[in-house]
């Protein structure tokens, strides 16, 4: 198969799609376009290894791999418009490139607090450059306020504490990670942070945010004031759909695609954080996920379909977070469940199984030290995919191997 495939967005999703095209035998031109000057890199280390200095940028592939795979990476330039009738894209540097197929892997951007854009000591964490700015401003005898108690904010809190930074986490909801993690596991994470000296403020709303003499001044609605060297905002992300909207593609909580990652234009595909898609394991419920694995797998799926190899995306949502010596993992969607079964493992790890009203396993959540729960969660993914209805007593008993339930 020949022609030109353009990939707008040079993150994990776009890079995996590009290499997958070559692995499947695509012989045409591949152009990978990204606004960042860096070659595609992994983002999960940004809140952990990159901040603590143990690791610099973690590229998806070396420069030589792009050359040998004949993938044209254009960094520091952006796709600014799509001409669907001419099948061409306009770039921020004035160039116009034709395409036969186009993949939108434009990702998402951090939400910002109104009025914070002009404050030099109030940052977000999405890019490698963001991580470098934060790393330069934390450490011993420094203070950090994190606005938002989600994965990114809490991972950053753990890393900053290990570097000797004084940390305060400000969360507007009654508990941490409320949108993604069951309350029982969130409470374990909160206790671990507090054990490390992190001040956790819940039900905390910000009345004002300002900067004075290189210090961030935060006043809460209850009158409490937080004074810090740096504030990092981690209150979620917004999908980058503007390019698709301007091209009049369907948008529904992200660029709307079908199970083959096709948009409302048969020659344009979308994948990763920017798109919403039907989740096959949940009867086609439409969802948008900000997930490392989802971005990777959808990029690979989109590549197959751009080559007209009909391949449905059928992944199970999977998330993980490393904080201190704890790792939490979630497979599936706990929000689709009505009942939870608890299993305590001999090593102190905890597994929660989330069932719907008919007893079908909809999700599983786990937390433990290191990667103790990794294998168990992987087996749960397989049970969820199989739409299994395991017995509650088997789920609760540590003596019952999950692999045996899968065999059954």
C-alpha positions in Angstrom: 0.0 0.0 0.0 1.3 3.4 -0.9 0.3 7.1 -0.6 0.8 9.6 2.1 -0.3 9.3 5.7 0.0 12.4 7.9 -0.1 12.0 11.7 -1.0 15.2 13.6 0.4 14.9 17.0 3.8 13.4 17.9 3.2 11.8 21.3 3.0 8.2 22.2 -0.1 7.6 20.2 1.2 9.2 17.0 4.6 7.6 17.2 3.2 4.1 17.8 0.9 4.5 14.9 3.8 5.5 12.6 6.0 2.6 13.6 3.1 0.2 13.4 2.4 1.3 9.8 5.9 0.3 8.8 5.7 -3.0 10.8 2.6 -3.9 8.9 4.3 -3.2 5.6 3.1 0.2 4.6 5.4 1.5 1.8 4.1 5.1 1.4 5.2 8.3 3.0 4.6 8.8 6.7 4.8 12.3 8.2 4.7 12.7 12.0 4.0 16.3 13.0 4.3 17.7 16.6 4.4 21.1 18.1 7.0 20.2 20.6 10.7 20.5 19.6 11.4 17.1 21.2 11.0 13.8 19.4 8.1 11.7 20.8 8.5 10.7 24.4 6.7 9.0 27.3 4.8 11.3 29.6 4.2 9.0 32.7 7.8 9.6 34.0 7.3 13.3 34.0 5.7 13.4 37.4 8.2 10.8 38.8 11.7 10.0 37.4 12.1 13.2 35.4 11.3 15.4 38.4 13.6 13.5 40.8 16.5 13.7 38.3 16.9 10.0 37.9 15.9 10.1 34.3 15.9 12.7 31.5 13.5 12.6 28.6 12.4 9.0 27.7 12.0 8.9 23.9 9.7 6.5 22.3 12.4 5.6 19.8 15.9 6.8 18.9 16.4 9.2 16.0 18.0 6.5 14.0 14.8 4.4 14.2 12.9 7.2 12.5 15.4 7.4 9.7 15.6 3.6 9.1 11.8 3.4 9.2 11.5 6.3 6.8 9.3 8.3 9.2 9.5 12.0 8.7 9.3 13.7 12.1 8.6 17.4 11.9 9.1 18.9 15.4 8.3 22.5 16.5 5.5 22.8 13.9 1.7 22.3 14.2 -1.1 21.4 11.9 -3.4 24.4 12.0 -6.1 23.5 9.4 -7.5 20.6 7.5 -8.9 20.9 3.9 -11.1 17.8 3.7 -12.0 18.4 0.1 -8.5 18.7 -1.2 -7.2 16.2 1.4 -4.5 18.6 2.6 -3.3 20.1 5.9 -1.9 23.5 6.5 1.1 23.9 8.9 2.0 26.7 11.2 5.2 27.4 9.2 3.2 28.1 6.0 3.5 24.8 4.3 0.7 22.7 2.9 0.9 18.9 2.7 -1.4 16.5 0.9 -2.6 13.3 2.5 -4.4 10.1 1.6 -5.1 9.3 5.2 -4.9 11.6 8.2 -4.6 10.5 11.9 -5.5 13.1 14.6 -3.4 12.2 17.7 -3.6 15.8 19.1 -3.9 14.7 22.7 -5.1 16.9 25.5 -4.0 20.0 27.4 -4.1 20.8 31.1 -7.0 22.8 32.5 -5.9 26.1 33.9 -7.3 28.2 36.7 -8.9 31.5 35.6 -6.5 34.3 36.3 -3.5 32.0 36.8 -2.1 32.3 33.3 0.0 35.4 34.1 1.5 34.0 37.3 5.0 32.8 36.6 5.1 30.6 39.7 1.9 28.8 38.9 2.5 25.9 36.5 0.9 22.9 35.0 2.6 19.5 34.2 2.1 18.1 30.8 5.4 18.3 28.9 9.0 17.6 29.4 9.7 21.4 29.5 7.0 21.7 32.2 8.8 19.0 34.3 12.1 20.9 33.9 10.6 24.1 35.2 9.2 22.3 38.2 12.4 20.4 38.9 14.3 23.6 39.1 12.0 25.1 41.7 11.6 22.3 44.3 13.9 20.6 46.8 15.0 21.1 50.4 13.7 24.2 52.0 11.3 24.8 49.2 7.5 24.7 49.3 5.0 23.4 46.8 1.2 23.8 46.7 -0.6 21.3 44.4 -4.1 22.2 43.3 -6.0 19.1 42.6 -5.8 15.6 44.2 -5.7 13.4 41.1 -3.0 11.1 39.8 -0.6 13.7 38.4 -0.8 15.9 41.5 -0.3 13.1 43.9 2.6 11.5 42.0 4.2 14.9 41.9 3.5 15.3 45.7 5.3 12.0 46.4 8.3 12.9 44.3 8.6 16.4 45.7 8.4 15.1 49.3 11.2 12.6 48.5 13.3 15.5 47.4 12.7 17.3 50.7 10.0 19.8 49.5 7.2 20.9 51.8 4.0 19.9 50.1 0.3 20.9 50.5 -2.4 19.3 48.3 -5.6 21.3 47.8 -8.6 19.2 46.7 -12.1 20.7 46.2 -13.9 17.3 46.6 -14.4 15.4 49.8 -11.7 12.9 48.9 -8.6 12.3 46.7 -8.9 10.8 43.2 -12.6 10.8 43.5 -13.2 10.6 39.7 -11.1 7.5 39.1 -10.3 5.5 42.3 -12.6 3.7 44.8 -12.8 5.5 48.2 -11.1 2.6 50.2 -8.0 2.8 48.0 -8.0 6.6 48.0 -8.0 6.6 51.8 -4.9 4.3 51.8 -3.1 6.7 49.4 -4.1 9.7 51.5 -2.8 8.1 54.7 0.5 7.3 53.0 0.9 10.9 51.9 0.1 12.2 55.4 2.6 9.7 56.8 5.2 11.4 54.6 4.3 14.8 55.9 2.1 16.0 53.0 -0.7 18.4 54.2 -3.9 17.3 52.5 -6.8 19.8 52.4 -10.2 18.3 51.3 -13.4 20.2 50.5 -11.1 23.2 49.9 -12.2 25.9 47.5 -9.9 28.7 46.3 -11.1 32.2 46.9 -8.0 33.9 45.5 -4.7 33.1 43.9 -1.9 35.6 43.4 1.8 36.1 43.4 3.9 38.4 45.5 7.7 38.7 45.7 8.1 35.3 43.9 5.8 33.6 46.4 2.4 32.2 45.5 -0.4 33.3 47.8 -3.5 31.1 48.0 -6.5 32.0 50.1 -9.3 29.4 50.6 -12.9 30.2 51.1 -12.7 29.1 54.7 -10.0 31.8 55.3 -7.0 29.5 55.4 -4.0 30.9 53.6 -1.2 28.9 51.8 2.1 30.5 51.0 4.4 28.6 48.7 7.4 28.9 46.4 5.5 27.2 43.6 2.0 26.0 42.8 1.2 23.3 40.3 -2.3 23.0 38.9 -3.5 19.4 38.2 -7.3 19.6 37.7 -7.8 17.5 34.6 -7.3 17.9 30.9 -9.2 19.2 27.9 -9.1 17.2 24.6 -7.6 19.1 21.7 -10.5 19.1 19.3 -10.2 22.5 17.8 -8.7 21.2 14.6 -11.4 18.7 14.1 -14.2 21.1 15.0 -12.9 23.6 12.4 -13.0 20.8 9.8 -16.6 20.1 10.8 -15.8 16.6 12.1 -18.2 15.1 14.7 -17.1 15.9 18.3 -18.7 14.3 21.4 -16.5 14.8 24.5 -13.6 14.4 22.1 -13.3 13.7 18.4 -16.0 11.1 17.9 -14.7 7.8 16.3 -16.2 4.4 15.7 -14.6 1.1 16.9 -12.2 1.3 13.9 -11.0 4.8 15.1 -12.6 6.4 12.0 -14.0 9.9 12.4 -17.1 11.2 10.5 -14.7 11.5 7.5 -13.7 8.1 6.2 -10.2 9.3 5.4 -9.5 10.8 8.8 -8.9 8.8 12.0 -8.4 9.9 15.6 -6.9 8.1 18.6 -5.6 8.7 22.1 -6.5 11.4 24.6 -8.3 13.6 22.0 -11.0 11.1 20.9 -14.1 9.5 22.3 -14.9 5.9 21.2 -17.4 3.1 21.8 -16.1 0.7 24.5 -16.9 -2.8 23.2 -16.7 -4.6 26.6 -19.3 -2.2 28.0 -21.9 -2.6 25.3 -20.7 0.3 23.2 -20.8 3.0 25.9 -18.9 6.0 24.5 -15.9 7.1 26.5 -12.8 9.3 26.4 -9.7 8.0 28.3 -6.5 9.7 29.2 -4.4 6.6 29.5 -0.9 5.5 28.4 -2.1 2.1 27.3 -5.2 3.4 25.5 -3.1 5.9 23.6 -0.6 3.2 22.6 -3.1 0.6 21.6 -5.4 3.0 19.7 -2.5 4.3 17.7 -1.7 0.7 16.7 -5.4 0.1 15.9 -5.7 3.2 13.8 -2.6 2.2 11.8 -4.2 -1.1 10.9 -7.4 0.5 9.8 -5.6 3.2 7.8 -4.1 0.3 5.8 -7.7 -1.1 5.4 -7.0 -4.0 7.8 -10.3 -4.0 9.6 -9.4 -4.0 13.3 -11.8 -3.0 16.1 -10.4 -1.5 19.3 -11.6 -3.7 22.1 -9.2 -2.7 25.0 -10.2 -2.7 28.7 -9.4 0.6 30.4 -6.3 0.3 32.6 -4.7 2.9 34.8 -1.8 2.8 37.2 0.0 5.2 39.6 3.2 4.9 41.5 3.4 6.9 44.8 6.2 6.3 47.2 6.5 2.5 47.5 2.8 2.0 46.6 1.4 1.0 43.2 -2.3 1.2 42.5 -3.9 -0.3 39.4 -7.4 -0.2 38.0 -8.8 -2.3 35.2 -12.3 -1.6 33.8 -14.8 1.0 35.0 -15.7 0.9 38.7 -18.4 3.5 38.0 -20.4 0.8 36.1 -20.7 -1.4 39.2 -23.2 -1.6 42.0 -21.3 -3.9 44.4 -17.8 -4.4 45.6 -16.1 -7.6 46.9 -12.9 -7.2 48.9 -9.9 -9.5 48.9 -6.9 -9.0 51.2 -3.7 -10.7 50.1 -1.1 -12.3 52.4 1.5 -9.6 51.4 -0.8 -6.8 52.6 -2.0 -5.9 49.1 -5.7 -5.2 48.6 -7.9 -6.1 45.7 -11.4 -4.8 45.1 -13.7 -6.5 42.6 -16.6 -4.4 41.2 -19.7 -6.2 40.1 -22.9 -5.1 38.4 -26.4 -6.0 39.6 -26.2 -9.3 37.7 -22.9 -10.3 39.1 -20.8 -9.5 36.1 -17.2 -8.3 36.9 -17.1 -4.7 35.6 -13.8 -3.6 37.1 -11.0 -4.5 39.6 -8.9 -2.1 41.7 -5.8 -3.0 43.6 -3.0 -1.4 45.7 0.2 -2.9 47.1 3.9 -2.4 47.4 5.9 -2.5 44.2 4.2 -4.6 41.5 2.6 -7.0 43.8 -0.8 -6.7 42.3 0.2 -6.4 38.6 -0.4 -10.1 37.8 -3.8 -10.1 39.6 -5.1 -7.0 37.8 -4.0 -8.5 34.4 -6.1 -11.6 35.1 -9.0 -9.4 36.1 -8.7 -7.6 32.7 -9.1 -10.9 31.1 -12.1 -11.8 33.2 -13.7 -8.4 32.4 -13.1 -8.9 28.7 -14.7 -12.4 28.9 -17.8 -10.8 30.7 -17.3 -13.3 33.5 -19.7 -13.7 36.4 -17.5 -15.2 39.1 -18.9 -16.3 42.5 -18.5 -13.7 45.2 -17.0 -16.2 47.6 -14.3 -17.1 45.1 -13.4 -13.4 44.6 -13.2 -12.8 48.3 -11.0 -15.8 49.1 -7.2 -15.4 48.7 -6.9 -19.2 48.3 -8.9 -19.1 45.0 -6.6 -18.3 42.1 -8.0 -15.8 39.7 -6.5 -17.9 36.8 -8.8 -20.8 37.8 -11.8 -18.5 37.5 -10.7 -17.5 34.0 -10.4 -21.2 33.1 -13.9 -21.8 34.4 
